[in-house]
Structure formats: C-alpha cells, structure tokens
Amino acid sequence: MNQVLLIDDDTELVAMFTEYMEQEGFRVACAHDGEAGAREALGGQYAIAILDVMMPRMNGIETLRRIRAASRMPILMLTGRGDDADRILGLELGADDYVTKPCTPRELTARVRAILRRTQGSANDGPGITLTVGKLTMLPEQRRATWDGQALELTSTEFNLLEVLARNAGRPVSKNDLSEQGLGRPLARFDRNIDVHLSSLRHKLGTLSDGRSCLQTVYRLGYQLIRE
C-alpha cells in the first residue's frame, strides 16, 4: 500500500508535499480540517495518515483521538517548533512519530517511508517466523502480538519497538538503537519519543510472575525485555 492521507489546513504546504510525494511514487489524498480527515482516515484505504496539530473545526489532537478509537493505522504528526506538550500528548495518544515544521518534502517523505517499511514487515522474515519471550508471542510478518494468548492492541511503532526488544530479549538495547531500528531515524537530542512509547508498552504488556514489569529500564544502557 502506498496511499497517503495528508490532513492539514495549509493548502500551499499540502500542494507542495503532495507534488513531491507523488513524484516519489505515492498516491496522496488530502483533507483540510480534522473532522473531514478523521472521516477519511477511517475509510480504511490508506497506509498512513500525516496529521497537522493546528487545524480548524477539530484540532490534530482530537482528530488523533477519533482515529485511534477505531484504527491502528500509522499516524505521523506535524508539530510546530516548541510544541513539546502537544508532541508528547500526541505520542501518548498513539501517534507513531512526529516531524517538526517547517520541514522539507524530502524529510517528510523519508519519515513516511521509514514508518511504512517497518509497518509492512521485514522482507527477510518468512511466514513461519515467530518470536516468543515468556508469555509474549510476536508474528512479525503478520504484525500480530499476544500476551498469554490475548491479543495486544499496539500501534505500528509500538510493535516495531517491541519486536526490537524481543529479538534482543535478555539484553539491554540503547535508546539510539531503538530509534534507529524501530523508528528508522537517529535519536535526536532531548527526544522523548522512545520513552513515551515504552511507557505505553509497559501498560499494555503483562507482568512477570513476581509482579514486575517485563520491560525494564537499565541505567545508562537503555531498555530490556526480561526473559522468564
């Protein structure tokens, strides 16, 4: 799937992004307010939505809430410089990543490609590949995960990060490695993206037999998925 939904009220910016992305092989549809964007996103035909925070009628945060209530589709947020509160709230509500405006069409397209590459699974994984760590089971090609037999409702980025940790179970993984392998980009200075996603994962995963979280912070080393 290469269909992209771009939700932003800046018509000139949308036109510039659309022209560039279509030259790069994507099919782009546009919506210019949150209500229309949410309605279009929930139609089910898009691989990813790009969502601006500041919009009329319904802002990007509320649009994200509405989409996430019914869909796990990847969502890339567009935020202004210094909008840290909106950025963190967007991640907590299930956005997969964000790009800070102003940004170039090339940067935006590269970020979209990175998310889709991981969302659509690894070409090296055969259909029978299964990752099992304690009560956690992951099927990377099918993008499905369960804990003790119960399905986990994960965003695409949460799935990517959990897969990285599962493949390295029992060993700490640095935040930079998680960003490189799970988000497809180097970790930026003061970037809290990984921390927010891992906090969400802690709430969604079950606990070990002693009641501890299976996802532990290792001081100065990163995060570790514990084998039991």
C-alpha positions in Angstrom: 0.0 0.0 0.0 1.3 3.4 -0.9 -1.8 5.6 -0.3 -1.1 8.5 2.0 -3.7 10.8 3.6 -2.5 14.3 4.3 -4.6 16.2 6.9 -3.6 19.9 7.0 -5.4 23.2 6.5 -2.3 24.9 4.9 -3.3 24.5 1.2 0.1 25.7 -0.1 2.0 23.3 2.1 -0.3 20.4 1.2 0.2 21.1 -2.5 4.0 21.1 -2.2 4.1 17.9 -0.2 1.6 16.2 -2.5 3.5 17.1 -5.6 6.8 15.8 -4.2 5.3 12.6 -2.7 3.5 11.7 -6.0 6.8 12.1 -7.8 8.2 9.6 -5.3 5.5 7.1 -6.2 2.9 7.7 -3.5 -0.8 8.3 -4.1 -1.9 11.2 -1.9 -5.3 12.3 -0.8 -5.9 15.5 1.2 -8.3 16.8 3.9 -8.2 20.3 5.2 -9.9 20.0 8.6 -9.9 17.5 11.4 -13.4 16.2 11.0 -13.0 15.5 7.3 -9.6 14.0 7.9 -10.8 11.6 10.6 -13.8 10.5 8.5 -11.5 9.9 5.5 -8.8 8.1 7.6 -11.4 5.6 9.0 -12.4 4.6 5.4 -9.6 2.0 5.6 -7.9 2.6 2.3 -4.8 4.4 3.5 -1.4 3.1 4.5 -0.6 6.1 6.7 -2.0 9.5 7.7 0.0 12.7 8.1 -1.8 14.9 10.6 -1.1 18.5 11.5 -1.7 19.6 15.1 -3.1 23.0 14.4 -6.3 22.9 12.3 -9.8 24.4 12.3 -13.1 22.7 13.3 -11.2 19.9 15.1 -7.5 20.1 16.0 -5.0 17.4 15.3 -5.0 16.0 18.9 -8.8 15.5 18.8 -8.5 14.1 15.3 -5.9 11.6 16.5 -8.2 10.6 19.4 -11.0 9.9 17.0 -8.9 7.9 14.6 -7.2 5.9 17.4 -10.5 5.0 18.9 -11.2 2.8 15.8 -8.0 2.3 13.9 -4.3 1.2 14.4 -3.2 2.8 11.1 0.2 4.6 11.3 0.0 8.3 12.0 2.7 10.8 11.6 2.2 14.1 13.4 3.2 17.6 12.1 4.1 19.9 15.0 5.4 23.4 15.4 8.8 24.1 17.0 8.5 24.3 20.7 5.1 22.4 20.8 6.5 19.9 23.3 3.3 19.4 25.2 1.3 18.6 22.0 4.1 16.4 20.8 4.2 14.3 23.9 0.4 14.1 24.2 0.2 13.0 20.6 2.7 10.2 21.2 0.8 9.2 24.4 -2.4 9.0 22.4 -0.9 6.7 19.8 0.9 8.8 17.2 3.8 6.8 15.7 6.2 9.7 15.2 6.3 13.4 14.5 8.0 15.8 12.2 8.7 19.4 13.3 7.5 22.2 10.9 8.9 23.8 8.9 10.2 20.6 7.2 11.2 19.7 3.7 9.1 17.4 1.5 12.2 15.2 1.3 12.4 14.8 5.1 8.6 14.1 5.4 8.7 11.5 2.6 11.8 9.8 4.2 10.0 9.6 7.5 6.8 8.2 5.9 8.9 5.5 4.1 10.7 4.6 7.4 7.3 4.0 9.1 5.8 2.1 6.2 8.9 -0.1 5.8 8.5 -1.3 9.4 4.7 -1.4 9.3 4.7 -3.7 6.3 7.1 -6.1 7.9 10.6 -7.4 7.1 11.1 -8.9 3.7 13.6 -11.3 5.3 11.0 -12.9 7.6 9.3 -16.0 6.3 5.7 -16.6 7.1 6.6 -19.1 9.8 8.8 -16.8 11.9 7.6 -16.4 15.5 9.3 -14.6 18.3 8.5 -15.9 21.8 9.7 -14.4 25.1 7.9 -15.8 28.1 4.2 -15.1 27.7 4.9 -12.7 24.7 4.4 -14.1 21.2 5.1 -12.0 18.1 4.4 -12.8 14.4 6.4 -10.0 12.6 5.1 -10.8 9.1 1.5 -10.7 10.2 2.1 -7.7 12.6 0.4 -9.5 15.4 1.4 -9.9 19.0 -0.2 -11.7 22.0 0.4 -11.8 25.8 -0.6 -15.1 27.4 -2.8 -15.8 24.4 -4.6 -12.4 24.5 -4.1 -10.1 21.5 -2.2 -6.9 22.2 -3.5 -3.7 20.6 -0.3 -2.0 19.5 0.4 1.0 17.3 2.8 0.3 14.4 5.7 2.0 16.2 5.0 0.1 19.5 5.1 -3.1 17.5 8.4 -2.1 15.9 10.0 -1.3 19.2 8.7 -4.4 20.9 10.0 -6.5 18.1 13.5 -5.0 18.5 13.4 -5.7 22.2 12.1 -9.3 21.7 14.9 -10.1 19.2 17.3 -8.9 21.9 15.5 -10.3 24.9 17.7 -10.6 28.0 20.0 -7.8 26.7 19.6 -4.1 27.1 19.0 -2.1 23.9 20.1 1.5 23.8 17.6 4.3 23.1 19.6 5.2 20.0 19.4 1.6 18.7 15.7 1.5 19.4 15.2 4.7 17.5 17.4 3.6 14.5 15.7 0.1 14.3 12.2 0.9 15.4 11.7 4.4 14.0 14.2 4.4 11.2 16.0 7.5 12.3 18.8 8.5 14.7 17.8 9.6 18.2 17.6 13.4 18.4 18.9 15.4 21.3 16.2 15.8 24.0 13.9 13.5 22.0 11.4 11.7 24.4 9.7 9.7 21.7 11.2 6.4 22.7 10.4 7.0 26.4 6.8 7.8 25.7 6.3 4.7 23.5 8.0 2.4 26.0 5.8 3.8 28.8 2.8 2.9 26.8 4.1 -0.6 26.1 4.6 -1.1 29.9 0.9 -0.5 30.4 -0.1 -2.9 27.6 2.2 -5.8 28.5 1.6 -8.2 31.3 3.8 -8.7 34.3 6.2 -11.4 35.3 5.3 -13.9 38.0 6.8 -11.7 40.7 4.7 -8.8 39.7 7.5 -6.8 38.0 7.1 -5.3 34.5 8.7 -7.4 31.8 10.1 -4.2 30.3 12.8 -2.7 32.5 15.0 0.4 32.3 18.7 -0.4 32.6 20.5 2.6 33.9 22.7 4.3 31.3 22.2 1.3 28.9 18.6 1.6 27.6 15.7 -0.8 27.9 15.5 -4.6 28.3 12.8 -7.2 27.8 13.2 -9.7 30.5 13.2 -13.4 29.8 11.3 -15.5 32.3 
